[in-house]
Amino acid sequence: MLFDPSILVPHLGFLAAGALLTAEACVLALTGSLVVGAGVAIARTSASAGLRKAAAVYVDIFRNVPFIVQLFFFYYGLPEIGIYIDAFTTGVVALSIAGGAFASDVIRSGILAIDPGIIEAAEVSGLSRRIIFTKIVLPVALRTSIRPLGSVLINLILTSSILSTITLNELTGSAKIVAADTFRPFEVYAALLVVYAAFTYAVSIAITLLHRRQNRYLGGEVT
């Protein structure tokens, strides 16, 4: 059987809709991951031993449990106790919580890497601890963590393919439907390989450019 990509033409609109849904889910999940990750990173660097322990337990659980198990728990498990969430929201929430565990390590490392002299100078200036953290520490930590956070986003894009297992017709789910309709899985999944590679490559370039832009005043050559 010859490779015939033309069989995909009638389904391009459907696949594009799936790709758009993937992009939307990943953007929302990245936002959620940053919020969750920042909160957990704050807890892990706090003076409270209880907060540090709770945050460490959260990270250990969500970094060491397969994402598909987490996803099935939210989508199939929660309805058993009366909590019903649609597939798209479930996917975004699950990705945000799982991604937050990884993002917290990145943000925490950025916080710990900040020169203590910067914080001391701010304290001497009379700034409150809340202002110091929200206006100085967290922005600097996020700026210096752009590249590793980009890796978190790429991982979210790749992991989002698992959302097809809860009937969500994102890119992979749409491709499965097209493959079943056309009986040409080779062409369909070859195209899927190309699209995911293009997605991740574009994100990598964007992250590199953003990293250079945000760190252009730090001195030295930023690569």
N, C-alpha and C positions, 0 to 999 in steps of 0.2 A: 504494500500500500504506500503510495507516494505521499510525501509531506505536502499538505495543501492548506496553507494558512487562510486561503480565501473563504473557507467554511466558517471562519470567525466573524466575517463581515456583518452578517445579519444580526449578530449578537453583541456587537460593539457597544451599543447604547446600554444594554443590560449590564455588561461587564464594567462599563464606565461608571454606572450608578453604584455598583459594588465597590469600585475603587474609591469613589467619593465617600461612601459610608465608612470605609476603612480609614480614610484620611480624617474624617470628622471624629471618629471614635478615638483615634490616636492623639489628635490635638486636645480633645477633652481629657483623655487619660493622662497626657503629659502634664496638663495643668493640675489635675488631681494629684498626680504623683509628686509634683513640686510642693504643693500645699501639705500633703501628708508627710513627705520627706523632710520638709523644713520643720514641721512640728515635732517629728520624731528626733531629728538632729538636735533641736533645742532641748528636748527631754534628755537625750543621751549626754549632753554637755552641761546639764544643770547641776546645781549643788545638792539636789535631793537624790539620795540613794534609791528611794522607791521609784522615782520617775526614771532614773537610769536603768534600773532592773526591768521595769515594765516595757520600756522602749527596746531593750535588748531582747526580751522574750518575743516581742512583736516581730523584730527583724529576723530572729532565728526561725520562727514559724513560717513566715511568708517567703523566706528565701530558700527554705528546705522542703517545702511541700510542693509537688508538681502543680503547675498553674491549672491544668485541666481539672484536678481534684478541687481546687479552690473555686473554679468556675461552676462546676457541677454542684458544689455545696450551696452557692448563692442562688443558682437558677432552679435546681431541683430539690434542694434540702430546705431552704427557707419557707417555701409554700407549705411544708408540712407543719410549720408552727404559725401559719397564718400571714406570712409576709410574702406578698406577690409583687414582683418587679418585672417589667417587660425585658425582652432579650437585649435590646440595645443598651438600656440603662444598666442592666446587670453586667454586660460586657465592659462598659466604661468604669463602673465601680470596681469590678474585679481587677481590671488592668491598673487602675489607680492605686488600689491597696497593695497589689503585688509590686508595682513599679515604685511605690513609695518606700518600700523596704530597701530597694537598691539605691534610690535617690538619697535616702537618709544617710547612707554611708558616705556618699560623695559629698554632700553638703557638710556633714560632720567633719570630714577631712579638711574641707575648705575653711571651716571655722577654726579648727585647731592649728591650721597653718598660718593664721593671721599673726603678725608681729605683735606681741604683748605691749610693745611701746606705743602702738597706735591707740590701744584701749586705755592705757594709762594716761596718755595725753588728753583723751576725751574726758576721762574722769576728772583730771585736773582742771579742765575747762568748765566743770560744773554740770556737765550733761548727765541726765538720769540714766540708769542702767537700761531702761526700756528704749530710750532714744538711741543710746550707743549701739544696742543690738539691732534695732530695726533700721536705723539710718546708716550705720557704719559696718558692723560685723556681718550681717546677713547679705547686704548688697555686694560687699567685697568677696565673701565666700562664694556667692552665686556666680560672680564674674569670673573668678579664677577656676570655677568648676564647669565651665561651659562644655569643654570637650568630653569629660566623663559623663556629663548629663546628656550630651548628644548620643553617647553609647546607650544610655537608658532609653532614649527615644527610639533608636534603631531597634533595640530589643523589643520595645512595645509594638513596633510595626510588624516585626516577625512573629511575635507571640499572638498578635491580633488574628492571625489565621485560624487559631483554635476556636475563635468565637463562632465559626461555622458549625461547631458541634452542638450549639444551643439554638439552631434553626435561624441564625442571623445571616442574611444574604449579603455579607461583606464580600470582599474580592474573592477569597477562596470559596466561600459558599456559592457565589454566583458562578464561579468556574466549574464547580461540581455539577451544578444544574445544567450548564451548557454542555459539559462532557457527556452527561446522561442523555441529553436531547439529541446530540449529534453523533454519538457513538464514535467520536474522534478524540479520545483523551490525550493522545500524543500532542496534537496541535494545541489543544486547550492548555495543558499543563506546561508546554514549552513556552507559550505566551505568558503564563503565570510566572514562570521563572524570570523571564525578561522584565516583567512589570515590577516584581519585588526587588530585583537587582537595581532597576532604575530608581525606585523609591529610595532605597537605602543609600545609593550613590549620591543622589541629589541632596539628601539630608546630610551626608558626610561633608559635601562641599559647602553647604549652607552653614554648618556648624564651624567649619574651619574659617570661613569668612567672618562669621560673627565673633569668633574667638580673637581673630586678629584685630577686628575693629574695636572690641571692648577692652583689649589689653594693649592698644597701640601707644599709650603714654607710660607704660611701666618701665621702659628702658630696655635696650638690647633688642635683638631680633626675635620677633614672635613667629614661630613656625607651626 
